[in-house]
Amino acid sequence: GGKPNMAMAGGKNPEMVSEALKFAAKTITAALSPKQNSIVD
């Protein structure tokens, strides 16, 4: 469950919001494209 952690971190650190959004975008993209297994850099 990474979503609650990202939400809590984003509450105090705007930079964490950006990182969380980028991570979420990667996760969603990977979920929509099973061929792309590289979620983590």
C-alpha positions in Angstrom: 0.0 0.0 0.0 2.2 2.9 -1.2 -0.7 5.3 -1.9 -1.4 6.3 1.7 2.3 6.9 2.3 2.6 9.1 -0.8 -0.5 11.0 0.3 0.9 11.7 3.8 4.3 12.6 2.5 2.8 15.0 0.0 1.0 16.8 2.7 4.1 18.5 4.0 6.6 18.2 1.1 5.5 19.6 -2.3 8.5 18.0 -3.8 7.3 14.6 -2.6 4.0 15.3 -4.4 5.9 15.6 -7.7 7.8 12.5 -7.0 4.7 10.6 -6.0 2.9 11.7 -9.2 5.8 10.6 -11.3 5.9 7.2 -9.5 2.2 6.9 -9.9 2.4 7.7 -13.6 5.1 5.0 -14.0 3.0 2.5 -12.1 -0.1 3.3 -14.2 1.8 3.1 -17.4 3.4 -0.2 -16.5 -0.1 -1.5 -15.5 -1.5 -0.5 -18.8 1.5 -1.9 -20.7 2.4 -5.4 -19.3 5.4 -5.4 -21.7 7.0 -2.7 -19.6 8.2 -4.3 -16.4 10.5 -1.5 -15.4 8.6 0.4 -12.8 11.7 1.1 -10.7 14.5 3.1 -12.2 
